Amino acid sequence: MIEMTLAEVAAVTGGRLHRLTEAEAAATEVNAVEFDSRAVGPGGLFLALPGERADGHDFAAAAAARGASVLAGREVDAPAVVVPPAGARDAQTYLGSVDADGHGAAVLAALGRLARHVLGALPGLAVVGVTGSAGKTSTKDLLAAVLAPLGRTVAPPESFNNELGTPWTALRADAATRHLVLEFSARGIGHIAALCAVAPPRIGVVLNVGSAHLGEFGSRAGIAAAKGELVEALPPGDLPGHRGGVAVLNADDDAVAAMAERTSARVVRFGRSADADVRAEQVVLDAGRASFRLVTPAGSAGVRLQLVGEHQVGNALAAAAVALELGGTPEQVAAALSAATPASRWRMEVTDREDGVTVVNDAYNANPEAMAAAISALSSLAGTDRRAWAVLGPMAEIGDGAAQAHAGAAGQARAAGVHRVVAVGAPDYGPDAEHVDDVDAALALLRAEIEPGDVVLVKASRSAGLERVAAGLLSTDRLVRR
């Protein structure tokens, strides 16, 4: 974060000083923001936000005792900048019912204003936004890997992709930062547009339009409308210098390709289609990992991914297209893609046990498209000489077609040669699966019946807690991560 005074923070956010004089605020430096009072110190700005278990306003005094400043939505027992109430729209999105009085929404709105101000003071920064129904986090991680050799790059940890995570990540940028990579999620129309207002992107990547959050959007067209807000927010492509907008669109997804009509930015297409500007040719899978020829207008180079799953080819192409726009060569980009390893937990996280059992922990999120990709990767990892297990939990927020989607996933697993499909909890995966009540029952079954050499995929939406199945199978120090 660029250095500011607390007085400047108050001016930018529209806050008032509480238990502080103007002279004290002008003499107090701020160079970082945090929402955990235990992580702040001198120069830090503590965000007093409500949570499910506690209200950050109650920890303001503890943060101040550690030398931090405080940004609050109401008066607290510490010196602070108190910001005005936020509008109804700000209050309804991220914090929801835990913020009945709107104090947290006020802090989030102020945080967004602060992030916008800081980014405006960094004109040489290239902001890259990524959205899609599946693959956002993996692509964000690949972007961080391919852009780092070209200059200091800031990207969010895990899936910091909402009204808190976006400005929090943006405020990590400073004068030395060349690239800021942001992951944009949406649970309704207007959410991505709001995030783009906080951190205006110059390059926007749209990966796909699938079934994630179908229950909230109502249709695939509704999802496409929301995802396309990213390309609508880009600046025109004909601006001078390096200020022109670039929309990086998946040529293999009709709904994404159609977004070219919704943007004034220059369009770059990626994919396997022959008309893609950045494409993959000669794709070969070896033990679940893809090799291909990266073909670009500037030349071609060979790529051998360390990430598991054929679906990672599209993610890699999207990252390559961005890196090429920001000065990378095909050879540089191919080398960085080939060196990239998994960076976010519980996403195709492959670990080998000493007895030869391979556990694939992909339990962070699930929708029909992501489930299909994971099952395909499982089949490729197992090959023809290893038994494959698919331990599947619920796919959340996919609407009225949930029963069909769950049964379809089990059927796909059987068709792909998966030896056993174990459904955990409430979802009915149909006759192609055997059902167990909970995580403990799933672990008991697996521990009793898996054999050396088996490959076990664990896949579900995050709320199901199936990462505990993977953890239970890996509760030994004698492991090899790959």
Secondary structure per residue as TSV (DSSP state, phi and psi in degrees):
chain	resnum	aa	ss	phi	psi
A	1	M	-	360.0	140.9
A	2	I	-	-68.0	148.2
A	3	E	-	-73.0	136.4
A	4	M	E	-136.0	164.1
A	5	T	E	-93.8	160.0
A	6	L	H	-64.2	-30.1
A	7	A	H	-63.4	-40.2
A	8	E	H	-66.9	-39.3
A	9	V	H	-59.3	-44.1
A	10	A	H	-62.4	-40.8
A	11	A	H	-66.8	-43.0
A	12	V	H	-67.6	-40.0
A	13	T	H	-87.3	-10.2
A	14	G	T	77.2	20.6
A	15	G	-	-87.6	166.4
A	16	R	E	-115.5	152.9
A	17	L	E	-80.6	132.9
A	18	H	E	-121.9	121.4
A	19	R	S	58.1	31.7
A	20	L	-	-139.3	140.0
A	21	T	-	-88.6	162.2
A	22	E	H	-61.1	-37.5
A	23	A	H	-65.4	-41.1
A	24	E	H	-64.8	-41.7
A	25	A	H	-65.3	-37.8
A	26	A	H	-70.1	-23.2
A	27	A	H	-94.1	-3.7
A	28	T	-	-98.4	122.3
A	29	E	E	-90.2	144.8
A	30	V	E	-127.0	127.2
A	31	N	-	-136.3	9.6
A	32	A	E	-164.0	154.8
A	33	V	E	-124.7	144.8
A	34	E	E	-146.1	152.1
A	35	F	S	-110.6	7.2
A	36	D	-	-114.1	116.9
A	37	S	G	-62.6	-22.0
A	38	R	G	-77.9	-13.8
A	39	A	G	-100.9	-0.6
A	40	V	-	-98.3	161.9
A	41	G	-	-158.9	-164.2
A	42	P	T	-55.8	132.9
A	43	G	T	90.1	-10.5
A	44	G	E	-88.1	153.9
A	45	L	E	-119.0	112.9
A	46	F	E	-85.1	127.9
A	47	L	E	-92.2	113.5
A	48	A	-	-83.4	95.3
A	49	L	-	-118.1	142.7
A	50	P	B	-76.9	149.0
A	51	G	-	-133.7	-178.8
A	52	E	S	-66.8	-29.6
A	53	R	S	-106.4	-24.9
A	54	A	-	-155.5	159.7
A	55	D	B	-105.3	123.9
A	56	G	G	-58.4	-24.3
A	57	H	G	-60.2	-28.4
A	58	D	G	-74.9	-9.4
A	59	F	G	-110.5	11.1
A	60	A	H	-62.1	-42.3
A	61	A	H	-63.9	-38.3
A	62	A	H	-65.2	-40.4
A	63	A	H	-65.1	-42.8
A	64	A	H	-63.1	-36.7
A	65	A	H	-64.5	-24.6
A	66	R	T	-86.0	2.4
A	67	G	T	96.4	5.7
A	68	A	-	-90.5	159.7
A	69	S	E	-90.2	168.2
A	70	V	E	-130.2	136.3
A	71	L	E	-114.8	117.2
A	72	A	E	-130.7	160.0
A	73	G	S	-97.6	-6.3
A	74	R	S	-151.4	169.9
A	75	E	-	-65.8	140.0
A	76	V	-	-129.9	173.1
A	77	D	S	-87.4	53.5
A	78	A	S	-171.2	158.1
A	79	P	-	-59.9	139.4
A	80	A	E	-161.7	163.0
A	81	V	E	-99.2	119.1
A	82	V	E	-103.0	122.0
A	83	V	-	-98.8	155.5
A	84	P	-	-72.7	163.4
A	85	P	-	-58.5	149.4
A	86	A	-	-92.5	164.8
A	87	G	-	-70.2	166.3
A	88	A	H	-60.2	-36.5
A	89	R	H	-64.5	-41.2
A	90	D	H	-62.4	-34.6
A	91	A	H	-75.9	-21.4
A	92	Q	H	-91.1	-9.1
A	93	T	T	-91.2	-79.1
A	94	Y	T	-79.7	-47.0
A	95	L	T	-80.8	-33.0
A	96	G	G	57.8	-134.4
A	97	S	G	-70.1	-17.7
A	98	V	G	-75.5	-6.3
A	99	D	G	-123.9	54.6
A	100	A	T	-60.2	-32.8
A	101	D	T	-88.9	-5.2
A	102	G	S	79.7	4.7
A	103	H	H	-67.1	-38.5
A	104	G	H	-67.9	-39.2
A	105	A	H	-61.4	-35.7
A	106	A	H	-62.0	-41.4
A	107	V	H	-67.1	-42.0
A	108	L	H	-62.1	-43.9
A	109	A	H	-62.0	-40.5
A	110	A	H	-66.6	-38.4
A	111	L	H	-61.6	-40.7
A	112	G	H	-62.7	-41.2
A	113	R	H	-64.4	-38.1
A	114	L	H	-65.7	-43.8
A	115	A	H	-62.7	-44.2
A	116	R	H	-59.8	-41.0
A	117	H	H	-63.2	-46.9
A	118	V	H	-63.5	-43.9
A	119	L	H	-64.5	-33.8
A	120	G	H	-65.3	-22.6
A	121	A	T	-87.8	3.9
A	122	L	-	-123.8	70.9
A	123	P	T	-65.9	-21.1
A	124	G	T	-86.8	3.0
A	125	L	-	-85.4	131.8
A	126	A	E	-96.1	114.3
A	127	V	E	-96.1	124.5
A	128	V	E	-115.3	121.6
A	129	G	E	-106.9	139.7
A	130	V	E	-125.7	132.9
A	131	T	E	-142.4	170.0
A	132	G	-	154.9	163.8
A	133	S	S	-75.9	-24.6
A	134	A	S	-149.9	147.2
A	135	G	-	91.2	3.5
A	136	K	H	-59.7	-48.9
A	137	T	H	-68.8	-42.0
A	138	S	H	-62.0	-41.0
A	139	T	H	-68.9	-39.9
A	140	K	H	-57.3	-43.0
A	141	D	H	-66.2	-39.7
A	142	L	H	-66.0	-39.0
A	143	L	H	-60.5	-43.7
A	144	A	H	-59.8	-37.8
A	145	A	H	-70.1	-41.1
A	146	V	H	-82.4	-23.3
A	147	L	H	-87.5	-25.3
A	148	A	G	-56.0	-41.3
A	149	P	G	-66.1	-16.1
A	150	L	G	-95.1	-5.5
A	151	G	S	151.9	163.6
A	152	R	-	-57.3	129.5
A	153	T	E	-125.6	134.2
A	154	V	E	-111.8	130.7
A	155	A	-	-140.7	154.4
A	156	P	-	-73.2	148.6
A	157	P	S	-75.1	146.4
A	158	E	T	50.7	-131.5
A	159	S	T	-115.9	61.2
A	160	F	-	-81.2	85.2
A	161	N	-	-133.2	25.9
A	162	N	S	-127.2	-160.3
A	163	E	T	-65.2	-19.9
A	164	L	T	-95.1	-49.7
A	165	G	H	-64.6	-35.6
A	166	T	H	-66.7	-54.9
A	167	P	H	-66.6	-35.4
A	168	W	H	-58.5	-44.4
A	169	T	H	-68.1	-44.0
A	170	A	H	-58.0	-34.5
A	171	L	T	-75.6	-1.5
A	172	R	T	-79.0	-15.8
A	173	A	-	-76.3	145.4
A	174	D	-	-141.1	-169.6
A	175	A	T	-63.1	-23.0
A	176	A	T	-86.4	-8.6
A	177	T	-	-81.0	130.5
A	178	R	-	-99.1	-32.1
A	179	H	E	-134.5	135.4
A	180	L	E	-120.9	116.4
A	181	V	E	-103.0	127.0
A	182	L	E	-127.9	141.2
A	183	E	E	-105.0	121.3
A	184	F	-	-106.9	122.4
A	185	S	-	-110.3	165.6
A	186	A	-	-148.6	139.0
A	187	R	S	-119.2	11.2
A	188	G	S	-175.5	163.5
A	189	I	T	-61.9	136.3
A	190	G	T	95.1	-14.9
A	191	H	H	-66.5	-46.7
A	192	I	H	-67.2	-38.8
A	193	A	H	-58.4	-39.9
A	194	A	H	-66.3	-40.0
A	195	L	H	-66.0	-37.7
A	196	C	H	-67.1	-28.5
A	197	A	H	-69.4	-30.7
A	198	V	H	-76.0	-44.8
A	199	A	S	-132.0	83.6
A	200	P	-	-63.2	119.3
A	201	P	-	-83.0	150.0
A	202	R	S	-96.7	-31.0
A	203	I	E	-120.1	129.7
A	204	G	E	-122.6	129.5
A	205	V	E	-112.3	125.0
A	206	V	E	-115.9	118.7
A	207	L	-	-85.6	-47.0
A	208	N	-	-170.1	165.0
A	209	V	-	-125.4	111.9
A	210	G	-	-126.3	-141.1
A	211	S	S	-107.1	0.5
A	212	A	T	-60.7	129.7
A	213	H	T	65.6	24.1
A	214	L	H	-59.4	-33.0
A	215	G	H	-64.5	-24.5
A	216	E	H	-92.6	-34.3
A	217	F	H	-90.1	-23.7
A	218	G	-	90.1	-28.2
A	219	S	S	-161.0	163.1
A	220	R	H	-65.4	-32.6
A	221	A	H	-62.9	-37.9
A	222	G	H	-64.9	-39.4
A	223	I	H	-64.2	-43.7
A	224	A	H	-61.8	-39.3
A	225	A	H	-60.0	-41.5
A	226	A	H	-70.3	-46.2
A	227	K	H	-63.3	-34.4
A	228	G	T	-69.6	-11.5
A	229	E	H	-59.4	-26.6
A	230	L	H	-64.1	-48.1
A	231	V	H	-73.2	-26.7
A	232	E	H	-68.7	-24.5
A	233	A	T	-85.2	-8.6
A	234	L	S	-73.2	149.5
A	235	P	-	-71.3	161.9
A	236	P	-	-57.2	149.3
A	237	G	T	-77.0	-12.2
A	238	D	T	-99.6	16.1
A	239	L	-	-67.7	149.5
A	240	P	S	-70.7	161.3
A	241	G	T	65.7	-138.2
A	242	H	T	-106.9	34.7
A	243	R	-	-104.3	-9.1
A	244	G	-	-69.2	145.4
A	245	G	-	-80.1	150.5
A	246	V	E	-133.8	123.3
A	247	A	E	-100.5	117.7
A	248	V	E	-101.2	108.1
A	249	L	E	-119.5	144.2
A	250	N	E	-76.3	111.2
A	251	A	T	-69.9	-17.4
A	252	D	T	-89.9	-3.1
A	253	D	-	-117.3	112.2
A	254	D	H	-58.4	-39.4
A	255	A	H	-67.3	-33.0
A	256	V	H	-77.0	-44.8
A	257	A	H	-57.0	-35.0
A	258	A	G	-66.9	-16.7
A	259	M	G	-69.6	-9.6
A	260	A	G	-58.9	-27.3
A	261	E	G	-79.9	-8.4
A	262	R	G	-103.4	8.0
A	263	T	-	-134.7	148.8
A	264	S	S	-95.9	0.8
A	265	A	S	-75.7	162.5
A	266	R	E	-70.9	139.9
A	267	V	E	-104.7	130.5
A	268	V	E	-121.7	128.8
A	269	R	E	-105.8	140.4
A	270	F	E	-125.6	158.5
A	271	G	E	146.8	-164.4
A	272	R	S	-99.5	-9.3
A	273	S	S	-61.6	147.3
A	274	A	T	-63.8	-25.8
A	275	D	T	-91.4	6.7
A	276	A	-	-72.4	138.7
A	277	D	S	-70.0	-37.3
A	278	V	E	-122.1	114.7
A	279	R	E	-138.5	165.8
A	280	A	E	-109.4	132.8
A	281	E	E	-125.3	157.0
A	282	Q	E	57.1	47.9
A	283	V	E	-73.6	128.6
A	284	V	E	-132.7	135.6
A	285	L	E	-103.3	133.8
A	286	D	E	-134.0	111.3
A	287	A	T	51.4	42.9
A	288	G	T	87.2	-7.4
A	289	R	E	-110.1	138.6
A	290	A	E	-97.5	140.3
A	291	S	E	-117.7	146.3
A	292	F	E	-160.8	168.4
A	293	R	E	-96.4	118.4
A	294	L	E	-81.8	115.9
A	295	V	E	-112.0	124.3
A	296	T	E	-136.8	165.4
A	297	P	T	-60.9	-21.3
A	298	A	T	-95.3	2.0
A	299	G	E	131.5	-173.4
A	300	S	E	-134.6	162.0
A	301	A	E	-160.2	155.9
A	302	G	E	-84.9	141.3
A	303	V	E	-126.5	136.0
A	304	R	E	-128.7	103.6
A	305	L	E	-74.6	144.4
A	306	Q	E	-93.0	-12.6
A	307	L	E	-77.1	147.5
A	308	V	E	-90.6	134.4
A	309	G	S	115.1	134.3
A	310	E	T	-64.9	-27.2
A	311	H	T	-63.3	-18.0
A	312	Q	H	-70.2	-15.6
A	313	V	H	-61.8	-47.8
A	314	G	H	-62.2	-41.4
A	315	N	H	-61.4	-41.5
A	316	A	H	-65.4	-39.4
A	317	L	H	-64.2	-40.1
A	318	A	H	-61.4	-45.7
A	319	A	H	-63.2	-39.9
A	320	A	H	-62.7	-42.4
A	321	A	H	-60.6	-40.9
A	322	V	H	-66.6	-46.5
A	323	A	H	-61.2	-38.4
A	324	L	H	-64.8	-37.2
A	325	E	H	-65.6	-28.1
A	326	L	T	-100.8	18.8
A	327	G	T	107.9	-1.6
A	328	G	-	-75.3	155.1
A	329	T	-	-98.9	159.6
A	330	P	H	-55.1	-38.2
A	331	E	H	-67.7	-43.3
A	332	Q	H	-62.6	-45.6
A	333	V	H	-64.8	-44.0
A	334	A	H	-61.6	-40.7
A	335	A	H	-64.5	-42.4
A	336	A	H	-68.0	-40.0
A	337	L	H	-63.0	-39.5
A	338	S	H	-70.4	-24.0
A	339	A	H	-91.9	-13.1
A	340	A	-	-68.8	136.0
A	341	T	-	-120.2	164.0
A	342	P	-	-56.1	133.4
A	343	A	-	-116.6	-15.9
A	344	S	S	-119.4	137.3
A	345	R	T	-70.3	153.2
A	346	W	T	64.8	27.5
A	347	R	S	-126.6	100.0
A	348	M	S	46.5	47.2
A	349	E	E	-84.9	109.9
A	350	V	E	-102.9	124.6
A	351	T	E	-134.2	132.6
A	352	D	E	-98.6	128.8
A	353	R	E	-80.9	161.3
A	354	E	T	-60.5	-28.4
A	355	D	T	-84.6	4.9
A	356	G	S	93.9	-4.3
A	357	V	-	-73.6	133.3
A	358	T	E	-107.1	127.2
A	359	V	E	-110.3	126.7
A	360	V	E	-111.1	106.2
A	361	N	E	-93.3	103.5
A	362	D	E	-124.5	44.4
A	363	A	-	-94.2	15.5
A	364	Y	S	-78.6	-38.4
A	365	N	-	-156.5	160.7
A	366	A	-	-156.2	135.8
A	367	N	-	-147.4	171.5
A	368	P	H	-56.6	-39.3
A	369	E	H	-69.6	-43.7
A	370	A	H	-66.7	-36.3
A	371	M	H	-63.7	-43.2
A	372	A	H	-62.2	-41.7
A	373	A	H	-65.2	-40.6
A	374	A	H	-66.5	-41.0
A	375	I	H	-66.7	-39.3
A	376	S	H	-61.7	-42.3
A	377	A	H	-64.7	-39.8
A	378	L	H	-59.6	-46.0
A	379	S	H	-61.0	-41.0
A	380	S	H	-68.8	-39.1
A	381	L	H	-63.8	-41.8
A	382	A	H	-73.9	-33.3
A	383	G	T	64.0	-148.3
A	384	T	T	-102.5	-6.6
A	385	D	T	-116.3	8.5
A	386	R	S	-128.6	145.8
A	387	R	-	-80.5	136.7
A	388	A	E	-110.4	136.2
A	389	W	E	-118.1	135.0
A	390	A	E	-114.9	111.3
A	391	V	E	-102.0	107.7
A	392	L	E	-118.2	136.3
A	393	G	-	-112.2	-166.9
A	394	P	-	-70.9	147.1
A	395	M	-	-99.6	114.3
A	396	A	-	-88.5	156.0
A	397	E	S	61.0	37.0
A	398	I	-	-110.6	10.0
A	399	G	G	79.3	-155.2
A	400	D	G	-66.9	-19.3
A	401	G	G	-89.3	17.4
A	402	A	H	-61.4	-45.8
A	403	A	H	-61.0	-44.6
A	404	Q	H	-65.0	-39.4
A	405	A	H	-65.5	-42.0
A	406	H	H	-65.9	-46.2
A	407	A	H	-63.5	-37.3
A	408	G	H	-64.7	-36.8
A	409	A	H	-65.1	-42.4
A	410	A	H	-63.9	-40.8
A	411	G	H	-64.3	-39.1
A	412	Q	H	-63.2	-40.8
A	413	A	H	-61.8	-44.8
A	414	R	H	-62.3	-43.3
A	415	A	H	-64.3	-28.4
A	416	A	T	-83.3	0.8
A	417	G	T	89.9	15.0
A	418	V	-	-66.3	130.9
A	419	H	S	-68.3	-46.8
A	420	R	E	-138.0	135.7
A	421	V	E	-113.4	118.3
A	422	V	E	-112.9	116.4
A	423	A	E	-96.8	128.6
A	424	V	E	-109.9	124.8
A	425	G	S	88.8	-148.9
A	426	A	S	-73.9	-35.7
A	427	P	-	-62.5	140.2
A	428	D	-	-92.5	105.7
A	429	Y	-	-88.0	6.2
A	430	G	-	80.7	-170.9
A	431	P	T	-70.4	-13.1
A	432	D	T	-82.9	0.3
A	433	A	S	-127.6	155.2
A	434	E	E	-104.7	134.3
A	435	H	E	-103.4	137.9
A	436	V	E	-126.3	158.3
A	437	D	S	-73.8	-39.6
A	438	D	S	-156.7	-175.6
A	439	V	H	-60.9	-42.5
A	440	D	H	-61.9	-41.0
A	441	A	H	-67.2	-38.3
A	442	A	H	-63.9	-44.0
A	443	L	H	-63.2	-41.2
A	444	A	H	-61.6	-42.6
A	445	L	H	-63.6	-47.0
A	446	L	H	-65.2	-44.8
A	447	R	H	-62.7	-30.2
A	448	A	H	-80.2	-27.5
A	449	E	H	-123.3	-16.5
A	450	I	-	-71.2	152.3
A	451	E	-	-124.6	157.8
A	452	P	T	-51.8	134.1
A	453	G	T	95.7	-14.3
A	454	D	-	-67.4	153.9
A	455	V	E	-116.4	124.9
A	456	V	E	-118.4	116.8
A	457	L	E	-94.9	132.9
A	458	V	E	-116.7	117.6
A	459	K	E	-141.6	130.5
A	460	A	-	-172.7	168.9
A	461	S	-	-68.6	150.9
A	462	R	G	-55.3	-37.4
A	463	S	G	-65.5	-15.7
A	464	A	G	-75.8	-20.7
A	465	G	-	72.6	23.6
A	466	L	T	-73.1	-9.1
A	467	E	H	-59.1	-21.2
A	468	R	H	-70.9	-24.8
A	469	V	H	-66.7	-47.7
A	470	A	H	-61.6	-43.7
A	471	A	H	-61.3	-40.0
A	472	G	H	-64.4	-35.6
A	473	L	H	-74.9	-19.2
A	474	L	T	-110.4	21.3
A	475	S	-	-79.9	64.8
A	476	T	S	-155.7	152.4
A	477	D	S	-83.0	-11.3
A	478	R	-	-93.9	73.3
A	479	L	E	-127.0	158.3
A	480	V	E	-129.0	111.2
A	481	R	E	-86.4	142.7
A	482	R	-	-150.8	360.0
